Amino acid sequence: SHCTGKLSHHAFAEFEIPRTLAMNAVSAAVFHSPGGVSVRVRRATVDSYVVDRVAFDRWLAARAASAGAEVMTGVRITAARRNNGGVIVSGLRSGRSFEAAGRLIIDAEGAAPRLPGALGVPLPRRHAMGLQYHMRGVGGIEPDTPELFLGREVAPGFFAWLMPVGPDRARVGLCVDPRVTRRPPVWYLERLIATHPALHRRLARARVDEKVGGRIPLARPRRPAHADGFMVVGDAAGQVKATSGGGIYYAMIAGRIAGEVAPRYVGGDRRAPALYERGWRARFGREVAFTAFGRRAINRLSDADIDTFLRVIAENPQIRSSVERAGDTQFQSRLLLPILRSAWAAGLRRPAFIPVVIKALACGMVAQL
């Protein structure tokens, strides 16, 4: 898994997640530009928590089991086919052939799903490739402040991060878009650790406890994430924030909606998968579309544009205040108008800033067409 484990406070409240699963609380962030400009923003309240993914996944499994689900471990599903009005999935369980049949399948395979294409749900296959090191002995950590490192030479098509999880422990990683670079993520991550001016001294004595990697969907889902007897949730359906790659909360919402309509399908209502589609798009479809817009806009900015953008934010308390007041990493679309108002006012005082704003908006709109 590529996951940093960052989970919105909204998810903790909505799904009654125990705070004991949180390793850390996040209420601030530092953005590092390619040219060395750093901007710090801080909310008055907690934005999100960093969870222990192993403990979190165990809690989810236990909660499912307590609700009546049969949890099978050691199973790897590799294929699916339709049969007599139902679906049969097949694969391996503890190294032996395995099959299971059902009237309805809810697929949460992750960012590289095998089943949707076999069951008539072709999904976008545009991904960023990620790699993350779990490190200890990291210096200069602020426990509630993750750091983001921007730039085409740092992480082409995405960004790099340092996510604190303890006094001297952090998850350090990045993603790259393989459409814009032929180098693997490890090349960029090792270079970041060894040479980045804001990072390399702090990691000089750190050691790597674990390395994890994976994919992040980047394209917003344009096609329905369902077919007859089949619903797709989470990363497998592209239900992520393309700006950050986060998707745990969306997957939980989508999974619950799918679970709520499933009995209707089993009871004979063939409209149930379409009701699932309508439900998840009503809950967070706007955010998925907006963050796809944002990712496209950010990716079209040059390193010089990013330097200009962050420098103006660093020098303009009004913009920072807008971010801190309206900012919510789970509902990023709410930031658009406040930031545009503040940014445009700043641009009038600093003309070089106006073309950067226009360029970002224009490029982002192309992604919506």
C-alpha positions as CSV (number, residue, x, y, z in Angstrom):
1,S,0.0,0.0,0.0
2,H,1.1,3.6,-0.8
3,C,-1.2,5.1,1.8
4,T,0.1,7.7,4.3
5,G,-2.8,6.8,6.6
6,K,-4.1,10.3,6.7
7,L,-7.8,10.2,7.4
8,S,-10.2,13.1,7.7
9,H,-11.8,14.1,11.1
10,H,-15.1,13.8,9.2
11,A,-14.5,10.1,8.8
12,F,-13.7,9.6,12.5
13,A,-17.0,11.3,13.4
14,E,-19.2,9.7,10.7
15,F,-18.0,6.1,11.2
16,E,-17.3,6.4,14.9
17,I,-13.6,5.4,14.5
18,P,-11.8,5.0,17.8
19,R,-9.3,7.7,18.5
20,T,-7.0,4.9,19.7
21,L,-6.3,4.1,16.1
22,A,-4.8,7.6,15.5
23,M,-1.0,7.8,15.7
24,N,-1.1,11.5,15.2
25,A,-3.3,14.6,14.7
26,V,-2.8,17.0,11.8
27,S,-3.8,20.6,11.9
28,A,-1.1,22.3,9.7
29,A,1.1,21.9,6.6
30,V,4.2,23.3,5.1
31,F,4.6,23.6,1.3
32,H,8.1,23.7,-0.2
33,S,8.4,25.2,-3.7
34,P,11.0,24.0,-6.3
35,G,13.0,27.3,-5.7
36,G,13.1,27.0,-1.9
37,V,10.0,29.1,-1.0
38,S,8.2,27.6,2.0
39,V,4.6,28.4,3.1
40,R,3.1,27.3,6.3
41,V,-0.7,27.2,6.9
42,R,-2.4,26.2,10.2
43,R,-6.0,25.5,11.0
44,A,-7.5,26.4,14.4
45,T,-8.8,22.8,14.7
46,V,-7.7,19.3,13.7
47,D,-8.1,18.6,10.0
48,S,-7.3,14.9,10.0
49,Y,-5.6,12.0,11.8
50,V,-2.8,9.6,10.8
51,V,-3.9,6.1,11.5
52,D,-2.0,2.8,12.0
53,R,-3.2,1.1,8.8
54,V,-2.7,-2.4,10.1
55,A,-4.7,-1.7,13.3
56,F,-7.3,0.3,11.2
57,D,-7.8,-2.6,8.8
58,R,-8.2,-5.1,11.6
59,W,-10.8,-2.8,13.2
60,L,-12.7,-2.7,9.9
61,A,-12.6,-6.4,9.6
62,A,-13.8,-6.9,13.1
63,R,-16.6,-4.5,12.6
64,A,-17.7,-6.3,9.4
65,A,-17.6,-9.6,11.2
66,S,-19.7,-8.3,14.1
67,A,-22.3,-7.2,11.5
68,G,-22.5,-10.7,10.2
69,A,-19.9,-10.8,7.4
70,E,-17.7,-13.9,6.9
71,V,-14.1,-12.6,6.7
72,M,-11.9,-14.9,4.6
73,T,-8.1,-14.3,4.8
74,G,-5.4,-15.6,2.5
75,V,-7.7,-15.2,-0.6
76,R,-6.5,-13.7,-3.9
77,I,-9.3,-13.3,-6.5
78,T,-8.0,-13.2,-10.0
79,A,-11.0,-13.7,-12.3
80,A,-14.8,-13.4,-12.5
81,R,-17.5,-14.6,-14.8
82,R,-21.3,-14.4,-15.0
83,N,-23.3,-17.6,-14.4
84,N,-27.1,-18.1,-14.2
85,G,-27.9,-14.6,-13.2
86,G,-25.1,-14.3,-10.7
87,V,-21.3,-13.9,-10.6
88,I,-18.6,-16.4,-9.9
89,V,-15.2,-15.2,-8.7
90,S,-12.1,-17.4,-8.7
91,G,-8.6,-17.3,-7.5
92,L,-6.4,-18.8,-4.8
93,R,-6.9,-19.3,-1.1
94,S,-3.8,-20.3,0.9
95,G,-2.3,-21.5,-2.4
96,R,-5.2,-23.6,-3.5
97,S,-7.9,-23.0,-6.1
98,F,-10.9,-21.1,-4.8
99,E,-14.3,-20.2,-6.1
100,A,-17.2,-18.3,-4.7
101,A,-20.6,-17.4,-6.2
102,G,-23.0,-14.6,-5.4
103,R,-26.0,-12.7,-6.8
104,L,-24.1,-9.4,-6.3
105,I,-20.4,-8.5,-6.1
106,I,-19.1,-5.3,-4.4
107,D,-15.6,-4.9,-5.6
108,A,-13.0,-2.9,-3.5
109,E,-9.8,-4.4,-5.0
110,G,-7.8,-1.2,-5.0
111,A,-6.1,0.9,-7.7
112,A,-5.3,-2.1,-9.9
113,P,-8.6,-4.1,-10.1
114,R,-9.0,-7.2,-12.2
115,L,-12.7,-7.7,-12.1
116,P,-14.4,-4.6,-13.5
117,G,-13.2,-5.2,-17.1
118,A,-14.4,-8.9,-17.0
119,L,-17.8,-7.8,-15.8
120,G,-18.5,-5.0,-18.1
121,V,-17.2,-2.0,-16.2
122,P,-14.3,-0.5,-18.1
123,L,-12.7,2.1,-15.8
124,P,-10.0,4.8,-16.5
125,R,-6.5,3.3,-16.2
126,R,-4.5,6.5,-15.6
127,H,-2.4,6.2,-12.5
128,A,0.5,7.8,-10.6
129,M,3.0,5.3,-9.2
130,G,3.9,5.8,-5.6
131,L,6.7,4.7,-3.2
132,Q,6.9,5.4,0.6
133,Y,9.6,4.7,3.2
134,H,8.6,4.3,6.9
135,M,11.6,6.0,8.6
136,R,12.8,6.5,12.1
137,G,15.6,8.9,13.4
138,V,14.1,11.8,11.4
139,G,15.1,15.2,12.6
140,G,13.1,18.5,12.8
141,I,9.7,16.9,12.9
142,E,6.6,19.0,13.9
143,P,4.1,16.3,15.0
144,D,1.0,18.0,13.6
145,T,2.6,19.3,10.4
146,P,3.1,17.2,7.3
147,E,5.3,18.7,4.6
148,L,4.8,18.7,0.8
149,F,7.6,19.1,-1.7
150,L,6.6,20.4,-5.1
151,G,8.3,20.6,-8.5
152,R,8.7,18.8,-11.8
153,E,12.2,17.6,-10.8
154,V,11.1,16.5,-7.3
155,A,8.1,14.4,-8.3
156,P,6.9,14.8,-11.9
157,G,3.1,14.9,-12.1
158,F,2.5,14.7,-8.4
159,F,4.4,15.7,-5.2
160,A,6.6,14.3,-2.4
161,W,5.7,14.3,1.3
162,L,6.9,13.8,4.8
163,M,4.1,12.6,7.1
164,P,5.0,12.7,10.9
165,V,3.8,9.6,12.8
166,G,5.9,10.1,16.0
167,P,8.6,12.2,17.7
168,D,11.3,11.0,15.3
169,R,9.3,8.8,12.9
170,A,7.8,9.8,9.5
171,R,6.4,8.3,6.3
172,V,8.5,9.8,3.5
173,G,7.3,9.2,0.0
174,L,6.2,10.5,-3.4
175,C,4.3,9.7,-6.5
176,V,5.2,10.3,-10.2
177,D,3.1,10.2,-13.3
178,P,4.6,7.6,-15.7
179,R,3.3,9.6,-18.6
180,V,5.7,12.4,-17.9
181,T,8.8,10.5,-16.8
182,R,10.5,7.2,-17.5
183,R,12.3,7.1,-14.2
184,P,10.8,5.0,-11.4
185,P,9.6,6.5,-8.1
186,V,12.6,5.0,-6.3
187,W,15.0,7.2,-8.3
188,Y,13.2,10.3,-7.3
189,L,12.7,9.3,-3.7
190,E,16.3,8.4,-3.1
191,R,17.4,11.7,-4.7
192,L,14.9,13.6,-2.5
193,I,16.3,12.0,0.6
194,A,19.9,12.6,-0.4
195,T,19.8,16.1,-1.8
196,H,16.6,18.1,-1.1
197,P,17.7,21.3,0.8
198,A,14.8,21.2,3.3
199,L,15.2,17.5,4.0
200,H,18.5,15.8,3.4
201,R,20.2,16.9,6.7
202,R,17.1,15.8,8.7
203,L,17.3,12.3,7.1
204,A,21.0,11.9,7.2
205,R,20.9,9.5,10.2
206,A,17.4,8.1,9.6
207,R,16.9,4.5,8.8
208,V,14.2,2.8,6.8
209,D,12.0,0.3,8.6
210,E,9.7,-0.5,5.7
211,K,9.2,0.3,2.0
212,V,5.7,0.3,0.5
213,G,4.5,1.1,-3.0
214,G,1.3,1.2,-5.1
215,R,-0.8,3.1,-7.5
216,I,-3.1,6.1,-7.2
217,P,-5.9,6.7,-9.8
218,L,-5.7,10.2,-11.3
219,A,-8.6,10.5,-13.8
220,R,-12.0,11.2,-12.5
221,P,-14.5,8.4,-13.2
222,R,-16.6,9.4,-16.2
223,R,-18.4,6.0,-16.6
224,P,-20.7,4.4,-14.1
225,A,-19.0,2.3,-11.5
226,H,-21.5,-0.5,-11.7
227,A,-23.1,-3.1,-14.0
228,D,-25.8,-5.7,-13.4
229,G,-24.9,-7.6,-10.3
230,F,-21.7,-5.6,-9.8
231,M,-20.6,-2.4,-8.0
232,V,-17.1,-1.0,-7.7
233,V,-16.0,1.1,-4.7
234,G,-12.9,3.1,-3.6
235,D,-9.7,3.2,-5.6
236,A,-11.0,0.5,-8.0
237,A,-13.7,3.0,-9.1
238,G,-11.3,6.0,-9.1
239,Q,-13.1,7.5,-6.1
240,V,-10.1,9.5,-4.9
241,K,-8.9,13.1,-4.5
242,A,-6.5,13.4,-7.5
243,T,-4.8,16.4,-5.8
244,S,-3.6,14.3,-2.9
245,G,-4.4,10.6,-3.7
246,G,-6.5,10.3,-0.6
247,G,-9.5,8.0,-0.8
248,I,-10.1,6.1,2.5
249,Y,-13.1,8.2,3.5
250,Y,-14.7,8.1,0.1
251,A,-14.2,4.3,0.0
252,M,-16.0,4.0,3.3
253,I,-18.9,6.2,2.2
254,A,-19.2,4.3,-1.1
255,G,-19.0,1.0,0.6
256,R,-21.8,1.9,3.0
257,I,-24.0,3.1,0.2
258,A,-23.3,-0.1,-1.8
259,G,-24.2,-2.1,1.3
260,E,-27.4,-0.2,1.8
261,V,-28.7,-0.8,-1.7
262,A,-27.4,-4.4,-2.0
263,P,-30.5,-6.0,-0.3
264,R,-32.7,-4.3,-2.8
265,Y,-30.8,-6.0,-5.6
266,V,-30.9,-9.4,-4.0
267,G,-34.6,-8.8,-3.5
268,G,-35.2,-8.3,-7.2
269,D,-34.8,-4.6,-7.7
270,R,-32.4,-4.4,-10.7
271,R,-32.1,-0.6,-10.3
272,A,-30.0,-1.0,-7.1
273,P,-26.6,-0.6,-8.8
274,A,-27.8,2.7,-10.4
275,L,-29.0,3.9,-7.0
276,Y,-25.5,3.2,-5.7
277,E,-24.0,5.3,-8.5
278,R,-26.4,8.2,-7.8
279,G,-25.7,8.0,-4.1
280,W,-21.9,8.2,-4.2
281,R,-21.9,10.9,-6.8
282,A,-24.3,13.0,-4.7
283,R,-22.1,12.5,-1.6
284,F,-18.7,13.3,-3.0
285,G,-18.8,13.3,-6.8
286,R,-18.2,17.1,-6.9
287,E,-15.0,16.7,-4.9
288,V,-13.7,13.9,-7.1
289,A,-14.3,16.1,-10.2
290,F,-12.9,19.2,-8.5
291,T,-9.7,17.5,-7.5
292,A,-9.2,16.2,-11.0
293,F,-9.5,19.8,-12.1
294,G,-7.0,20.8,-9.5
295,R,-4.5,18.1,-10.4
296,R,-4.6,19.0,-14.1
297,A,-4.2,22.7,-13.2
298,I,-1.2,22.1,-10.9
299,N,0.5,19.8,-13.3
300,R,0.5,22.4,-16.1
301,L,2.3,25.0,-13.9
302,S,6.0,25.3,-14.4
303,D,8.4,25.3,-11.5
304,A,8.7,29.1,-11.9
305,D,4.9,29.4,-11.7
306,I,4.8,27.3,-8.5
307,D,7.6,29.5,-7.0
308,T,5.6,32.6,-7.9
309,F,2.3,31.2,-6.5
310,L,3.8,30.2,-3.2
311,R,5.9,33.3,-2.8
312,V,2.7,35.5,-3.2
313,I,0.9,33.3,-0.6
314,A,3.9,33.6,1.7
315,E,3.9,37.3,1.4
316,N,0.1,37.7,1.6
317,P,-1.6,37.1,5.0
318,Q,-5.0,37.5,3.4
319,I,-4.6,34.4,1.2
320,R,-3.1,32.3,4.0
321,S,-6.0,33.4,6.2
322,S,-8.5,32.3,3.5
323,V,-6.9,28.9,3.4
324,E,-6.7,28.5,7.2
325,R,-10.3,29.7,7.6
326,A,-12.0,27.8,4.8
327,G,-9.5,25.0,4.3
328,D,-10.6,21.4,4.6
329,T,-8.6,18.7,2.9
330,Q,-11.7,16.6,2.5
331,F,-13.8,19.2,0.8
332,Q,-11.3,21.1,-1.3
333,S,-13.8,22.7,-3.6
334,R,-14.9,25.0,-0.7
335,L,-11.6,26.7,-1.0
336,L,-11.9,27.8,-4.6
337,L,-13.9,31.0,-4.4
338,P,-12.2,32.3,-1.2
339,I,-8.7,31.7,-2.6
340,L,-9.6,33.2,-6.0
341,R,-10.9,36.4,-4.4
342,S,-7.7,36.7,-2.3
343,A,-5.4,35.6,-5.1
344,W,-6.9,38.1,-7.6
345,A,-6.6,40.9,-5.1
346,A,-2.9,39.9,-4.6
347,G,-2.5,39.7,-8.3
348,L,-3.6,43.2,-8.8
349,R,-0.8,44.3,-6.5
350,R,1.6,41.9,-8.1
351,P,0.9,41.6,-11.9
352,A,3.2,38.6,-12.4
353,F,0.8,36.6,-10.3
354,I,-2.3,37.1,-12.6
355,P,-1.0,35.0,-15.5
356,V,-0.2,32.1,-13.1
357,V,-3.8,32.1,-11.8
358,I,-5.3,32.3,-15.3
359,K,-3.0,29.5,-16.6
360,A,-3.9,27.2,-13.7
361,L,-7.7,27.8,-14.2
362,A,-7.5,27.4,-17.9
363,C,-5.5,24.1,-17.8
364,G,-7.8,22.7,-15.1
365,M,-10.9,23.4,-17.1
366,V,-9.5,21.4,-20.0
367,A,-9.6,18.4,-17.7
368,Q,-13.4,18.8,-17.3
369,L,-14.1,18.6,-21.0
